[in-house]
Amino acid sequence: MAKRAYPLSKVYGLLETGPVILLTTGDGQRANVMTLSWHSMLEFEPPLVACVVSDRCHSFGLLQASGECVINIPTVEIAKQVVGCGNCSGAKTDKFKKFGLSTKPARTVAPPLIEACYASLEARVIDTRMVESYALFVVEVQKAWVDSSLKDPRTLHHRGYGRFMVAGETIKLPSKMR
Ligand SMILES: Cc1cc2nc3c(=O)[nH]c(=O)nc-3n(C[C@H](O)[C@H](O)[C@H](O)COP(=O)(O)O)c2cc1C
């Protein structure tokens, strides 16, 4: 994926349609990745995004401790890896290795970009007031990278119980998520 810098004013359009994302977290020593579909745009610019990260996830502690993450937007080509990252915990597993996801350093935050994703948004936590009540972190996108050569990225849209809509079509994968 030949990602290039992308204007922050256009970032909302990448997320408004609600693609399943791969959220990377970490402190520079160790990184983790989880699948996440419960997110929402809150503001155009700077782009603000609300992400629900359950406190049962290993990623929760990493996100809380560092206050940084990268929202990576995958396409259907890596659908199985996306679901795999949502079906196991990074507490004992290096999911990047397990699912063959290569990474590269971000510019503004410690967690890495996932190379196979067509877009990666570097973000910082700016509001934790609803973490206790809803596990909801508000993050601000600092830097956005997009491979604009993909005209119609075939993103995944979670429809529940392992079913995904792919740019208009639905696929079935062995997901544990209801
Ligand atoms: C399609 C899909 C969507 C998911 N969406 C979310 C979500 O929005 N929030 C969440 O906390 N967990 C979500 N999960 C579950 C986590 O990805 C899962 O608990 C994962 O094992 C957490 O990884 P970790 O323990 O390494 O952080 C989703 C899983 C799948 C398969």
The ligand as an ORCA input file, in Angstrom:
! r2SCAN-3c Opt
* xyz 0 1
  C     -15.944     -7.708     13.496
  C     -15.545     -7.463     14.918
  C     -15.827     -6.237     15.484
  C     -15.468     -5.967     16.801
  N     -15.748     -4.737     17.335
  C     -15.372     -4.472     18.595
  C     -15.614     -3.162     19.139
  O     -16.121     -2.257     18.490
  N     -15.204     -2.940     20.414
  C     -14.625     -3.944     21.192
  O     -14.290     -3.675     22.353
  N     -14.402     -5.183     20.697
  C     -14.743     -5.450     19.411
  N     -14.483     -6.689     18.890
  C     -13.874     -7.712     19.740
  C     -12.357     -7.533     19.898
  O     -11.711     -7.361     18.652
  C     -11.795     -8.786     20.604
  O     -12.296     -8.824     21.923
  C     -10.291     -8.879     20.582
  O      -9.927    -10.192     20.979
  C      -9.604     -7.877     21.482
  O      -8.207     -8.042     21.332
  P      -7.155     -7.695     22.493
  O      -7.566     -8.465     23.719
  O      -5.834     -8.147     21.947
  O      -7.215     -6.217     22.706
  C     -14.818     -6.976     17.572
  C     -14.528     -8.214     16.994
  C     -14.881     -8.450     15.679
  C     -14.551     -9.792     15.062
*
